[in-house]
Amino acid sequence: MSDQHTIEHFRTELWRPVLSNRDNIASWKDRGAKTMKAKLNEKVHDILEKHEPKGLNPDITRELEKFGDS
């Protein structure tokens, strides 16, 4: 806490884990006691359902189509 940068940022730069938690075992059980495997499975399915890939740049698409014509 002696560094000015730390003083300016310590309240906003805390990292909170998304999948793991810091609960004690009683709280973890109260929240459903999900295993890491179950959490990861849910996260993967969520990503697969919501992900919308960006299309290729039109210039790249035209270049790739040239290969199909040869």
PDB file of N, CA, C and O in Angstrom, chain B, residues numbered from 101:
ATOM      1  N   MET B 101       0.818  -1.199   0.000  1.00  0.00           N
ATOM      2  CA  MET B 101       0.000   0.000   0.000  1.00  0.00           C
ATOM      3  C   MET B 101       0.862   1.264   0.000  1.00  0.00           C
ATOM      4  O   MET B 101       0.328   2.370   0.087  1.00  0.00           O
ATOM      5  N   SER B 102       2.148   1.122  -0.094  1.00  0.00           N
ATOM      6  CA  SER B 102       3.009   2.305  -0.077  1.00  0.00           C
ATOM      7  C   SER B 102       3.238   2.879  -1.472  1.00  0.00           C
ATOM      8  O   SER B 102       3.742   3.994  -1.606  1.00  0.00           O
ATOM      9  N   ASP B 103       2.877   2.135  -2.501  1.00  0.00           N
ATOM     10  CA  ASP B 103       3.084   2.587  -3.867  1.00  0.00           C
ATOM     11  C   ASP B 103       1.856   3.356  -4.350  1.00  0.00           C
ATOM     12  O   ASP B 103       0.732   2.897  -4.149  1.00  0.00           O
ATOM     13  N   GLN B 104       2.043   4.490  -4.968  1.00  0.00           N
ATOM     14  CA  GLN B 104       0.929   5.338  -5.428  1.00  0.00           C
ATOM     15  C   GLN B 104       0.021   4.589  -6.402  1.00  0.00           C
ATOM     16  O   GLN B 104      -1.201   4.726  -6.339  1.00  0.00           O
ATOM     17  N   HIS B 105       0.605   3.803  -7.297  1.00  0.00           N
ATOM     18  CA  HIS B 105      -0.188   3.033  -8.257  1.00  0.00           C
ATOM     19  C   HIS B 105      -1.133   2.079  -7.531  1.00  0.00           C
ATOM     20  O   HIS B 105      -2.296   1.955  -7.915  1.00  0.00           O
ATOM     21  N   THR B 106      -0.656   1.415  -6.504  1.00  0.00           N
ATOM     22  CA  THR B 106      -1.486   0.493  -5.728  1.00  0.00           C
ATOM     23  C   THR B 106      -2.628   1.240  -5.053  1.00  0.00           C
ATOM     24  O   THR B 106      -3.770   0.784  -5.088  1.00  0.00           O
ATOM     25  N   ILE B 107      -2.341   2.348  -4.457  1.00  0.00           N
ATOM     26  CA  ILE B 107      -3.371   3.143  -3.775  1.00  0.00           C
ATOM     27  C   ILE B 107      -4.466   3.558  -4.751  1.00  0.00           C
ATOM     28  O   ILE B 107      -5.646   3.550  -4.400  1.00  0.00           O
ATOM     29  N   GLU B 108      -4.088   3.916  -5.956  1.00  0.00           N
ATOM     30  CA  GLU B 108      -5.066   4.373  -6.952  1.00  0.00           C
ATOM     31  C   GLU B 108      -5.909   3.243  -7.534  1.00  0.00           C
ATOM     32  O   GLU B 108      -7.022   3.493  -7.999  1.00  0.00           O
ATOM     33  N   HIS B 109      -5.411   2.010  -7.520  1.00  0.00           N
ATOM     34  CA  HIS B 109      -6.094   0.931  -8.230  1.00  0.00           C
ATOM     35  C   HIS B 109      -6.566  -0.251  -7.389  1.00  0.00           C
ATOM     36  O   HIS B 109      -7.279  -1.109  -7.910  1.00  0.00           O
ATOM     37  N   PHE B 110      -6.205  -0.330  -6.134  1.00  0.00           N
ATOM     38  CA  PHE B 110      -6.477  -1.570  -5.398  1.00  0.00           C
ATOM     39  C   PHE B 110      -7.959  -1.880  -5.230  1.00  0.00           C
ATOM     40  O   PHE B 110      -8.312  -3.052  -5.105  1.00  0.00           O
ATOM     41  N   ARG B 111      -8.816  -0.914  -5.221  1.00  0.00           N
ATOM     42  CA  ARG B 111     -10.252  -1.182  -5.053  1.00  0.00           C
ATOM     43  C   ARG B 111     -10.934  -1.638  -6.347  1.00  0.00           C
ATOM     44  O   ARG B 111     -11.986  -2.274  -6.297  1.00  0.00           O
ATOM     45  N   THR B 112     -10.358  -1.326  -7.475  1.00  0.00           N
ATOM     46  CA  THR B 112     -11.006  -1.653  -8.751  1.00  0.00           C
ATOM     47  C   THR B 112     -10.324  -2.782  -9.507  1.00  0.00           C
ATOM     48  O   THR B 112     -10.880  -3.267 -10.493  1.00  0.00           O
ATOM     49  N   GLU B 113      -9.175  -3.208  -9.096  1.00  0.00           N
ATOM     50  CA  GLU B 113      -8.408  -4.185  -9.866  1.00  0.00           C
ATOM     51  C   GLU B 113      -8.349  -5.561  -9.219  1.00  0.00           C
ATOM     52  O   GLU B 113      -7.448  -6.343  -9.520  1.00  0.00           O
ATOM     53  N   LEU B 114      -9.278  -5.866  -8.349  1.00  0.00           N
ATOM     54  CA  LEU B 114      -9.294  -7.181  -7.726  1.00  0.00           C
ATOM     55  C   LEU B 114      -9.786  -8.222  -8.714  1.00  0.00           C
ATOM     56  O   LEU B 114     -10.780  -8.008  -9.408  1.00  0.00           O
ATOM     57  N   TRP B 115      -9.103  -9.328  -8.776  1.00  0.00           N
ATOM     58  CA  TRP B 115      -9.509 -10.411  -9.667  1.00  0.00           C
ATOM     59  C   TRP B 115     -10.383 -11.381  -8.892  1.00  0.00           C
ATOM     60  O   TRP B 115      -9.993 -11.884  -7.838  1.00  0.00           O
ATOM     61  N   ARG B 116     -11.555 -11.635  -9.421  1.00  0.00           N
ATOM     62  CA  ARG B 116     -12.476 -12.602  -8.819  1.00  0.00           C
ATOM     63  C   ARG B 116     -12.584 -13.787  -9.762  1.00  0.00           C
ATOM     64  O   ARG B 116     -12.916 -13.608 -10.934  1.00  0.00           O
ATOM     65  N   PRO B 117     -12.314 -14.989  -9.281  1.00  0.00           N
ATOM     66  CA  PRO B 117     -12.397 -16.148 -10.162  1.00  0.00           C
ATOM     67  C   PRO B 117     -13.828 -16.374 -10.643  1.00  0.00           C
ATOM     68  O   PRO B 117     -14.788 -16.131  -9.912  1.00  0.00           O
ATOM     69  N   VAL B 118     -13.954 -16.837 -11.869  1.00  0.00           N
ATOM     70  CA  VAL B 118     -15.273 -17.073 -12.452  1.00  0.00           C
ATOM     71  C   VAL B 118     -15.789 -18.469 -12.106  1.00  0.00           C
ATOM     72  O   VAL B 118     -16.958 -18.632 -11.757  1.00  0.00           O
ATOM     73  N   LEU B 119     -14.933 -19.457 -12.200  1.00  0.00           N
ATOM     74  CA  LEU B 119     -15.379 -20.833 -11.991  1.00  0.00           C
ATOM     75  C   LEU B 119     -15.115 -21.339 -10.569  1.00  0.00           C
ATOM     76  O   LEU B 119     -15.958 -22.020  -9.985  1.00  0.00           O
ATOM     77  N   SER B 120     -13.975 -21.013 -10.028  1.00  0.00           N
ATOM     78  CA  SER B 120     -13.708 -21.441  -8.649  1.00  0.00           C
ATOM     79  C   SER B 120     -14.265 -20.389  -7.700  1.00  0.00           C
ATOM     80  O   SER B 120     -14.597 -19.276  -8.110  1.00  0.00           O
ATOM     81  N   ASN B 121     -14.360 -20.752  -6.445  1.00  0.00           N
ATOM     82  CA  ASN B 121     -14.861 -19.782  -5.480  1.00  0.00           C
ATOM     83  C   ASN B 121     -14.051 -19.845  -4.202  1.00  0.00           C
ATOM     84  O   ASN B 121     -13.211 -20.726  -4.016  1.00  0.00           O
ATOM     85  N   ARG B 122     -14.316 -18.912  -3.346  1.00  0.00           N
ATOM     86  CA  ARG B 122     -13.575 -18.829  -2.090  1.00  0.00           C
ATOM     87  C   ARG B 122     -14.482 -19.106  -0.896  1.00  0.00           C
ATOM     88  O   ARG B 122     -14.163 -18.746   0.237  1.00  0.00           O
ATOM     89  N   ASP B 123     -15.604 -19.743  -1.160  1.00  0.00           N
ATOM     90  CA  ASP B 123     -16.555 -20.057  -0.095  1.00  0.00           C
ATOM     91  C   ASP B 123     -16.022 -21.170   0.799  1.00  0.00           C
ATOM     92  O   ASP B 123     -15.206 -21.988   0.375  1.00  0.00           O
ATOM     93  N   ASN B 124     -16.490 -21.186   2.029  1.00  0.00           N
ATOM     94  CA  ASN B 124     -16.197 -22.336   2.869  1.00  0.00           C
ATOM     95  C   ASN B 124     -17.113 -23.479   2.435  1.00  0.00           C
ATOM     96  O   ASN B 124     -18.025 -23.274   1.634  1.00  0.00           O
ATOM     97  N   ILE B 125     -16.877 -24.661   2.952  1.00  0.00           N
ATOM     98  CA  ILE B 125     -17.610 -25.843   2.465  1.00  0.00           C
ATOM     99  C   ILE B 125     -19.112 -25.746   2.734  1.00  0.00           C
ATOM    100  O   ILE B 125     -19.908 -26.225   1.926  1.00  0.00           O
ATOM    101  N   ALA B 126     -19.513 -25.139   3.846  1.00  0.00           N
ATOM    102  CA  ALA B 126     -20.940 -25.004   4.147  1.00  0.00           C
ATOM    103  C   ALA B 126     -21.630 -24.106   3.113  1.00  0.00           C
ATOM    104  O   ALA B 126     -22.716 -24.428   2.631  1.00  0.00           O
ATOM    105  N   SER B 127     -21.002 -22.997   2.781  1.00  0.00           N
ATOM    106  CA  SER B 127     -21.574 -22.103   1.766  1.00  0.00           C
ATOM    107  C   SER B 127     -21.611 -22.778   0.405  1.00  0.00           C
ATOM    108  O   SER B 127     -22.580 -22.634  -0.340  1.00  0.00           O
ATOM    109  N   TRP B 128     -20.547 -23.519   0.081  1.00  0.00           N
ATOM    110  CA  TRP B 128     -20.489 -24.235  -1.191  1.00  0.00           C
ATOM    111  C   TRP B 128     -21.636 -25.235  -1.289  1.00  0.00           C
ATOM    112  O   TRP B 128     -22.277 -25.356  -2.333  1.00  0.00           O
ATOM    113  N   LYS B 129     -21.887 -25.947  -0.203  1.00  0.00           N
ATOM    114  CA  LYS B 129     -22.994 -26.910  -0.192  1.00  0.00           C
ATOM    115  C   LYS B 129     -24.337 -26.208  -0.295  1.00  0.00           C
ATOM    116  O   LYS B 129     -25.231 -26.693  -0.989  1.00  0.00           O
ATOM    117  N   ASP B 130     -24.498 -25.077   0.380  1.00  0.00           N
ATOM    118  CA  ASP B 130     -25.750 -24.309   0.313  1.00  0.00           C
ATOM    119  C   ASP B 130     -26.037 -23.814  -1.098  1.00  0.00           C
ATOM    120  O   ASP B 130     -27.195 -23.640  -1.475  1.00  0.00           O
ATOM    121  N   ARG B 131     -24.989 -23.589  -1.873  1.00  0.00           N
ATOM    122  CA  ARG B 131     -25.151 -23.092  -3.249  1.00  0.00           C
ATOM    123  C   ARG B 131     -25.236 -24.220  -4.265  1.00  0.00           C
ATOM    124  O   ARG B 131     -25.178 -23.967  -5.468  1.00  0.00           O
ATOM    125  N   GLY B 132     -25.371 -25.444  -3.810  1.00  0.00           N
ATOM    126  CA  GLY B 132     -25.579 -26.553  -4.726  1.00  0.00           C
ATOM    127  C   GLY B 132     -24.415 -27.508  -4.871  1.00  0.00           C
ATOM    128  O   GLY B 132     -24.549 -28.551  -5.511  1.00  0.00           O
ATOM    129  N   ALA B 133     -23.276 -27.173  -4.290  1.00  0.00           N
ATOM    130  CA  ALA B 133     -22.097 -28.048  -4.289  1.00  0.00           C
ATOM    131  C   ALA B 133     -21.701 -28.521  -5.682  1.00  0.00           C
ATOM    132  O   ALA B 133     -21.380 -29.695  -5.868  1.00  0.00           O
ATOM    133  N   LYS B 134     -21.721 -27.622  -6.660  1.00  0.00           N
ATOM    134  CA  LYS B 134     -21.331 -28.005  -8.019  1.00  0.00           C
ATOM    135  C   LYS B 134     -19.842 -28.278  -8.077  1.00  0.00           C
ATOM    136  O   LYS B 134     -19.031 -27.529  -7.531  1.00  0.00           O
ATOM    137  N   THR B 135     -19.501 -29.360  -8.747  1.00  0.00           N
ATOM    138  CA  THR B 135     -18.090 -29.699  -8.934  1.00  0.00           C
ATOM    139  C   THR B 135     -17.507 -28.815 -10.033  1.00  0.00           C
ATOM    140  O   THR B 135     -18.238 -28.187 -10.801  1.00  0.00           O
ATOM    141  N   MET B 136     -16.188 -28.779 -10.091  1.00  0.00           N
ATOM    142  CA  MET B 136     -15.529 -28.016 -11.148  1.00  0.00           C
ATOM    143  C   MET B 136     -15.902 -28.593 -12.515  1.00  0.00           C
ATOM    144  O   MET B 136     -16.087 -27.845 -13.476  1.00  0.00           O
ATOM    145  N   LYS B 137     -16.009 -29.907 -12.602  1.00  0.00           N
ATOM    146  CA  LYS B 137     -16.398 -30.542 -13.866  1.00  0.00           C
ATOM    147  C   LYS B 137     -17.777 -30.057 -14.311  1.00  0.00           C
ATOM    148  O   LYS B 137     -17.973 -29.762 -15.490  1.00  0.00           O
ATOM    149  N   ALA B 138     -18.725 -29.970 -13.393  1.00  0.00           N
ATOM    150  CA  ALA B 138     -20.073 -29.502 -13.725  1.00  0.00           C
ATOM    151  C   ALA B 138     -20.050 -28.034 -14.158  1.00  0.00           C
ATOM    152  O   ALA B 138     -20.723 -27.652 -15.115  1.00  0.00           O
ATOM    153  N   LYS B 139     -19.280 -27.224 -13.453  1.00  0.00           N
ATOM    154  CA  LYS B 139     -19.180 -25.799 -13.818  1.00  0.00           C
ATOM    155  C   LYS B 139     -18.561 -25.629 -15.201  1.00  0.00           C
ATOM    156  O   LYS B 139     -19.029 -24.823 -16.005  1.00  0.00           O
ATOM    157  N   LEU B 140     -17.509 -26.394 -15.468  1.00  0.00           N
ATOM    158  CA  LEU B 140     -16.858 -26.307 -16.771  1.00  0.00           C
ATOM    159  C   LEU B 140     -17.787 -26.768 -17.887  1.00  0.00           C
ATOM    160  O   LEU B 140     -17.817 -26.168 -18.961  1.00  0.00           O
ATOM    161  N   ASN B 141     -18.536 -27.820 -17.640  1.00  0.00           N
ATOM    162  CA  ASN B 141     -19.492 -28.327 -18.618  1.00  0.00           C
ATOM    163  C   ASN B 141     -20.537 -27.260 -18.944  1.00  0.00           C
ATOM    164  O   ASN B 141     -20.860 -27.038 -20.111  1.00  0.00           O
ATOM    165  N   GLU B 142     -21.061 -26.604 -17.912  1.00  0.00           N
ATOM    166  CA  GLU B 142     -22.037 -25.528 -18.124  1.00  0.00           C
ATOM    167  C   GLU B 142     -21.414 -24.383 -18.918  1.00  0.00           C
ATOM    168  O   GLU B 142     -22.044 -23.839 -19.824  1.00  0.00           O
ATOM    169  N   LYS B 143     -20.185 -24.020 -18.580  1.00  0.00           N
ATOM    170  CA  LYS B 143     -19.507 -22.908 -19.255  1.00  0.00           C
ATOM    171  C   LYS B 143     -19.294 -23.224 -20.735  1.00  0.00           C
ATOM    172  O   LYS B 143     -19.528 -22.372 -21.591  1.00  0.00           O
ATOM    173  N   VAL B 144     -18.858 -24.430 -21.033  1.00  0.00           N
ATOM    174  CA  VAL B 144     -18.643 -24.833 -22.429  1.00  0.00           C
ATOM    175  C   VAL B 144     -19.952 -24.771 -23.209  1.00  0.00           C
ATOM    176  O   VAL B 144     -19.992 -24.238 -24.318  1.00  0.00           O
ATOM    177  N   HIS B 145     -21.017 -25.313 -22.637  1.00  0.00           N
ATOM    178  CA  HIS B 145     -22.313 -25.284 -23.326  1.00  0.00           C
ATOM    179  C   HIS B 145     -22.806 -23.853 -23.516  1.00  0.00           C
ATOM    180  O   HIS B 145     -23.384 -23.528 -24.553  1.00  0.00           O
ATOM    181  N   ASP B 146     -22.585 -23.012 -22.536  1.00  0.00           N
ATOM    182  CA  ASP B 146     -22.981 -21.606 -22.637  1.00  0.00           C
ATOM    183  C   ASP B 146     -22.227 -20.915 -23.777  1.00  0.00           C
ATOM    184  O   ASP B 146     -22.818 -20.182 -24.569  1.00  0.00           O
ATOM    185  N   ILE B 147     -20.926 -21.155 -23.849  1.00  0.00           N
ATOM    186  CA  ILE B 147     -20.127 -20.557 -24.923  1.00  0.00           C
ATOM    187  C   ILE B 147     -20.599 -21.055 -26.282  1.00  0.00           C
ATOM    188  O   ILE B 147     -20.755 -20.265 -27.213  1.00  0.00           O
ATOM    189  N   LEU B 148     -20.825 -22.351 -26.401  1.00  0.00           N
ATOM    190  CA  LEU B 148     -21.250 -22.911 -27.686  1.00  0.00           C
ATOM    191  C   LEU B 148     -22.618 -22.383 -28.116  1.00  0.00           C
ATOM    192  O   LEU B 148     -22.860 -22.203 -29.310  1.00  0.00           O
ATOM    193  N   GLU B 149     -23.513 -22.135 -27.165  1.00  0.00           N
ATOM    194  CA  GLU B 149     -24.841 -21.617 -27.501  1.00  0.00           C
ATOM    195  C   GLU B 149     -24.799 -20.147 -27.902  1.00  0.00           C
ATOM    196  O   GLU B 149     -25.542 -19.732 -28.792  1.00  0.00           O
ATOM    197  N   LYS B 150     -23.952 -19.364 -27.269  1.00  0.00           N
ATOM    198  CA  LYS B 150     -23.977 -17.907 -27.470  1.00  0.00           C
ATOM    199  C   LYS B 150     -22.951 -17.379 -28.460  1.00  0.00           C
ATOM    200  O   LYS B 150     -23.093 -16.263 -28.958  1.00  0.00           O
ATOM    201  N   HIS B 151     -21.925 -18.159 -28.752  1.00  0.00           N
ATOM    202  CA  HIS B 151     -20.840 -17.651 -29.595  1.00  0.00           C
ATOM    203  C   HIS B 151     -21.315 -17.420 -31.019  1.00  0.00           C
ATOM    204  O   HIS B 151     -21.951 -18.278 -31.631  1.00  0.00           O
ATOM    205  N   GLU B 152     -20.993 -16.244 -31.529  1.00  0.00           N
ATOM    206  CA  GLU B 152     -21.290 -15.924 -32.916  1.00  0.00           C
ATOM    207  C   GLU B 152     -19.983 -15.506 -33.577  1.00  0.00           C
ATOM    208  O   GLU B 152     -19.524 -14.379 -33.390  1.00  0.00           O
ATOM    209  N   PRO B 153     -19.386 -16.406 -34.346  1.00  0.00           N
ATOM    210  CA  PRO B 153     -18.091 -16.078 -34.960  1.00  0.00           C
ATOM    211  C   PRO B 153     -18.227 -14.931 -35.952  1.00  0.00           C
ATOM    212  O   PRO B 153     -19.243 -14.787 -36.632  1.00  0.00           O
ATOM    213  N   LYS B 154     -17.192 -14.133 -36.015  1.00  0.00           N
ATOM    214  CA  LYS B 154     -17.160 -13.041 -36.982  1.00  0.00           C
ATOM    215  C   LYS B 154     -16.826 -13.620 -38.344  1.00  0.00           C
ATOM    216  O   LYS B 154     -16.048 -14.567 -38.460  1.00  0.00           O
ATOM    217  N   GLY B 155     -17.418 -13.044 -39.360  1.00  0.00           N
ATOM    218  CA  GLY B 155     -17.118 -13.499 -40.718  1.00  0.00           C
ATOM    219  C   GLY B 155     -15.725 -13.067 -41.137  1.00  0.00           C
ATOM    220  O   GLY B 155     -15.129 -12.171 -40.539  1.00  0.00           O
ATOM    221  N   LEU B 156     -15.224 -13.708 -42.159  1.00  0.00           N
ATOM    222  CA  LEU B 156     -13.923 -13.332 -42.692  1.00  0.00           C
ATOM    223  C   LEU B 156     -14.010 -11.983 -43.384  1.00  0.00           C
ATOM    224  O   LEU B 156     -15.066 -11.585 -43.877  1.00  0.00           O
ATOM    225  N   ASN B 157     -12.917 -11.308 -43.412  1.00  0.00           N
ATOM    226  CA  ASN B 157     -12.789 -10.073 -44.154  1.00  0.00           C
ATOM    227  C   ASN B 157     -13.096 -10.385 -45.616  1.00  0.00           C
ATOM    228  O   ASN B 157     -12.594 -11.380 -46.138  1.00  0.00           O
ATOM    229  N   PRO B 158     -13.901  -9.569 -46.291  1.00  0.00           N
ATOM    230  CA  PRO B 158     -14.265  -9.841 -47.700  1.00  0.00           C
ATOM    231  C   PRO B 158     -13.050 -10.010 -48.614  1.00  0.00           C
ATOM    232  O   PRO B 158     -13.096 -10.800 -49.557  1.00  0.00           O
ATOM    233  N   ASP B 159     -11.970  -9.282 -48.349  1.00  0.00           N
ATOM    234  CA  ASP B 159     -10.758  -9.426 -49.170  1.00  0.00           C
ATOM    235  C   ASP B 159     -10.180 -10.828 -49.031  1.00  0.00           C
ATOM    236  O   ASP B 159      -9.738 -11.421 -50.015  1.00  0.00           O
ATOM    237  N   ILE B 160     -10.183 -11.352 -47.821  1.00  0.00           N
ATOM    238  CA  ILE B 160      -9.671 -12.705 -47.592  1.00  0.00           C
ATOM    239  C   ILE B 160     -10.572 -13.725 -48.261  1.00  0.00           C
ATOM    240  O   ILE B 160     -10.085 -14.692 -48.848  1.00  0.00           O
ATOM    241  N   THR B 161     -11.878 -13.523 -48.179  1.00  0.00           N
ATOM    242  CA  THR B 161     -12.831 -14.437 -48.811  1.00  0.00           C
ATOM    243  C   THR B 161     -12.585 -14.501 -50.318  1.00  0.00           C
ATOM    244  O   THR B 161     -12.579 -15.585 -50.901  1.00  0.00           O
ATOM    245  N   ARG B 162     -12.382 -13.344 -50.949  1.00  0.00           N
ATOM    246  CA  ARG B 162     -12.119 -13.313 -52.397  1.00  0.00           C
ATOM    247  C   ARG B 162     -10.832 -14.069 -52.730  1.00  0.00           C
ATOM    248  O   ARG B 162     -10.779 -14.807 -53.714  1.00  0.00           O
ATOM    249  N   GLU B 163      -9.804 -13.887 -51.915  1.00  0.00           N
ATOM    250  CA  GLU B 163      -8.547 -14.577 -52.165  1.00  0.00           C
ATOM    251  C   GLU B 163      -8.710 -16.085 -52.038  1.00  0.00           C
ATOM    252  O   GLU B 163      -8.150 -16.847 -52.827  1.00  0.00           O
ATOM    253  N   LEU B 164      -9.478 -16.511 -51.044  1.00  0.00           N
ATOM    254  CA  LEU B 164      -9.713 -17.944 -50.863  1.00  0.00           C
ATOM    255  C   LEU B 164     -10.522 -18.528 -52.015  1.00  0.00           C
ATOM    256  O   LEU B 164     -10.274 -19.656 -52.441  1.00  0.00           O
ATOM    257  N   GLU B 165     -11.481 -17.772 -52.515  1.00  0.00           N
ATOM    258  CA  GLU B 165     -12.309 -18.243 -53.613  1.00  0.00           C
ATOM    259  C   GLU B 165     -11.491 -18.446 -54.889  1.00  0.00           C
ATOM    260  O   GLU B 165     -11.854 -19.257 -55.740  1.00  0.00           O
ATOM    261  N   LYS B 166     -10.396 -17.711 -55.017  1.00  0.00           N
ATOM    262  CA  LYS B 166      -9.515 -17.892 -56.183  1.00  0.00           C
ATOM    263  C   LYS B 166      -8.928 -19.289 -56.198  1.00  0.00           C
ATOM    264  O   LYS B 166      -8.712 -19.847 -57.274  1.00  0.00           O
ATOM    265  N   PHE B 167      -8.666 -19.865 -55.051  1.00  0.00           N
ATOM    266  CA  PHE B 167      -8.117 -21.212 -54.975  1.00  0.00           C
ATOM    267  C   PHE B 167      -9.137 -22.237 -55.474  1.00  0.00           C
ATOM    268  O   PHE B 167      -8.765 -23.244 -56.076  1.00  0.00           O
ATOM    269  N   GLY B 168     -10.412 -21.981 -55.225  1.00  0.00           N
ATOM    270  CA  GLY B 168     -11.445 -22.896 -55.667  1.00  0.00           C
ATOM    271  C   GLY B 168     -11.647 -22.879 -57.172  1.00  0.00           C
ATOM    272  O   GLY B 168     -12.116 -23.852 -57.762  1.00  0.00           O
ATOM    273  N   ASP B 169     -11.288 -21.764 -57.781  1.00  0.00           N
ATOM    274  CA  ASP B 169     -11.432 -21.630 -59.233  1.00  0.00           C
ATOM    275  C   ASP B 169     -10.301 -22.297 -60.000  1.00  0.00           C
ATOM    276  O   ASP B 169     -10.436 -22.536 -61.200  1.00  0.00           O
ATOM    277  N   SER B 170      -9.199 -22.600 -59.347  1.00  0.00           N
ATOM    278  CA  SER B 170      -8.062 -23.143 -60.095  1.00  0.00           C
ATOM    279  C   SER B 170      -8.135 -24.650 -60.223  1.00  0.00           C
ATOM    280  O   SER B 170      -7.254 -25.262 -60.825  1.00  0.00           O
TER     281      SER B 170
END
